[in-house]
Amino acid sequence: MPRFLRAIAILAAALWMTAPAAAQDMLDMVDLKSEAFTKAEMSRADIEAGLAKLKTGEKLDLTAKALNGLDLSGMDLRRTVLQSARLMMVNLKGANLEGVNLDSAWSLNSDLTGVNLKGASMFGTQLVGSKLDGADLTGARVAGDFSKASMTNVKLDGADLSADEKNQSMGLMRGTFRSTNLEGASFKGANLKRALLEFASLKDADLTGVQLMESEIAGADLTGANVSGADFSGADVNSAKIGAMKNADGAKNLDQAKNLDKAYR
């Protein structure tokens, strides 16, 4: 593993072990203006050429590659491995990344509008401030940071955004959506156990059958959200707007939510 990636991994571990919220500080402690996060060591043409040479069953290994600032819009990248890749400010609009490994990849302030991420692995992935409007993450494993991202009408049906309970060598890894715009998003049947959605906008979102146990949704706006069958056991709803949720009478264990008396009803 390159030295800078090893340093990032060590830093991430320390921050995640300290407290979940402290992981946000990682962005302030990494030099995002360095060449590692601003330059590209390959071009779109290089990637296209590499894909064209692949034999049946082979994948193009782009692990830890610097692909910052590239225009990869509309590309079929299903046969790539992008683990730990740096994709800062990349244009991936309309790209096909179905089933791709994006674990520990960095893609802040990027455009992933309408991207296909069905079944993708996004463990420890950094997508803070990126645009994923209309993206499809059906069945994906999402334990990365999507704080302040725009994810309107995103599809997360059957996705696993829950905390990793078994492997916590890097602390509590989970889907993090602090202050994220998730208006109109579909989470049908998704696992959000212990996920972090503080101050997220979930207006008109479909949370049908979602597992929200012990999730942190303090300050979130659930106006118009369909919560039929959603399980709120132990979820922290402090200052959350839950008064205008749809099918609230069909929600599970809402009375067992934390700070229910402090929610806006």
C-alpha positions, 0 to 999 in steps of 0.5 A: 500500500502506498505510504500516503494511503497507509497514513490515511488508513491509520488516521481514519482508524484513530478518528473512527475509534475516538467517536463517530462524529470525529470522522468528519475531522479527517477531511480537515487533517488530509491535504486535499490540495496535494497532487495525490488529490488533485492530479490524475495519473491516467486519462479517460483514453487510458482507461478505455484502452485498458478495458478494451484489452481485457479478456473474459473474466478479467478486471481493470485494477485501478486500486489506489489510482489517482483519477482526479478531475477526469470526465468519466461520464457515461462510461461502462466501468463494471469491469474495474476495481476502484478500491482506494482510488482518488476520484476527486471532482470527477464527472461520473454522470450516467456512468455504470458502476454496478457491482464495483468495489469502491471501498475507501475511495475518495470522491468529494464534490464529484458529479455522480448524477444518475450513476448506476451503483447497484450492488456496489461496495462502498465501505469507508468511501468518502463522497462528502458534498458530491451530487448523486441525484437520481443514482441507483444504489439498490442492494449496495453496501454503503458504510461511507460518508455522504454528508452534505451530498445531494441525493434527491430521488436516489434509489437505495432499496434493499441497501445495507447502510447499517453499522458494521457490528463485526469488524470495528478495527477502524471504529464504527463504520456506517452510512453517514448522511449528515445534512444530506438532501435525500428528498424523494429518496427510496429506501424500501426494505433497506437496513439503516440500523445505527446509520447517521442521518442527523439534519438530513432532509428526508421529505417525501422519502419512501421508508417503507419497511426500513430498519431504523433501529438505533439510527441517529436522525436527530434534526432530520426532516421526515415531512411527507415520508412514508414510514409504513412498517419502518422500525424506530426502536431506539432511534434518536428523533430529537428535534426531528420533524415527524409530525407530517409523516405518511402512514405513521400509524403503520410504523413499528415501535415509534413509541420506543424512539429516543427523545420522542418528546423532543421531536416536532409533532 
